[in-house]
Amino acid sequence: MAGAYEREAIRPFVLGRFVDMLQAVESHPAMLFYLDNAASMGPNSVAGINRTRGRNENLAREVLELHTLGVRSGYTQDDVLQFANVLTGWTFLPAGDNPEHGGEYTFNRRLHEPGPQRIMDKVYEDQGVEQGRAVLRDLAAHPSTALHVAGKLVRSFIADEPPGDLVDRLAKTFRDTGGDLKEVTRALVSSKEAWAEPRSKLKRPSEWVVAMMRATGTSQVDPARFTAGQNLLGEPLWRPPSPKGYADDEPTWIDGMGRRLDVANNFAERVASRVDPQFIMDAVLGGTLSDEVRQAVARAESRPQALALLFMSPEFQRR
C-alpha cells in the first residue's frame, strides 16, 4: 500500500494545506493497516462488547508524537488513550468481499467508542467520524505542530542540527498562513541558510540513486535490480525500521559510502556508452564542482571511471 499512500495522501498536498494532508494521511488504508487501527475497537462499542479485542493506541500515539505536536509538547498518556477512542472505527473495507471498493477507507460505527472524549483539555462530542476530524484540525493548528513541522523541514533540507532562527521563522509562517505548505516552502527556499556553503546534508541512498538516474537520463530500470541496490545500501524501498521512518542525518549513512562506490561503478559501466561525463559536469552539476573533482574526472582512465568519480564526488553526494 505504500506506493498508493505516497501517491494519494502525500503528493497531492505537498504544496497545499497541512491540515488536508493530515486528514488524508490518517484516514489512508495504508496508515490504518500499518499502525493497527483498522481493527481497533472501543471497549464500549457494539463490536467491543461482543469481542475480546479492544482499542489500539498506535495510530493515536504516532499522530501526536510524529505527525503533529512532537515529543515533550504537553500531551499525556491519557490524551493518547482518549484520542485512540476517537479513532476507533477508522478502518477500511475488506478487499475479499468487495471487489469494487475493497481497500477503501470507511468509518465503522460498530467499532467506534461512544461518548465524548477529552484531549489536550478540550472535550470533543461524539459525532462519529467528525469527532476524529475535529481533533486533527485542532492538532494541525496547534503551535507545537508548527514548530515540529518547521524543525523537520529544516533538518531535512538544511542541516542535521537545524538553525533555531530559521525554524522559528518557518514556524511563524506556518502559523500565520494556517499551515500553507507552499508558503512555508517559499520561506525555506528563500532563506539565506538554504544557500549557505558548504552544503552539509548527505543524500540518503534513495535520493542518491534517483539522482544518478536523473543525471544520466535513465528513465527505465529493472525493478529487481533497483530494489536490490536499495537493500544493499541499507534503505529498502518502503520498509523503514519503525514508524519514524529512515534517519535523516549523516552519521547514519556515512559508513555506507563503500557500498555506494560499488553501486556507482556498476551503474557507470552500464550507462557509459550513452552518457558523456562532460554533460553531467556542465548541465547537472554546473558551477558547484570543485577544481579537484574536475581534474580527477579529466585524468580518469575511462568513461566509466569518470562517471563513477562524478557520482561519488562530494557535490553529487550532498543535497
Secondary structure, DSSP 8 states (H G I E B T S, - for coil): -HHHHIIIIIGGGTTSBHHHHHHHHHTSHHHHHHTT-TT---TTSHHHHHSS-----HHHHHIIIIISS-TTSS--HHHHHHHHHHHTTEEE--STT-TTTTT-EEE-GGGS--S-EEETTEEE---THHHHHHHHHHHHTSHHHHHHHHHHHHHHHT-SS--HHHHHHHHHHHHHTTSBHHHHHHHHHTSGGGG-SS---B--HHHHHHHHHHHTT-----HHHHHHHHHHTT--TT--SSTT-S--SHHHHGGGHHHHHHHHHHHHHHHTTT--HHHIIIIIIGGG--HHHHHHHHT-SSHHHHHHHHHHSHHHHB-
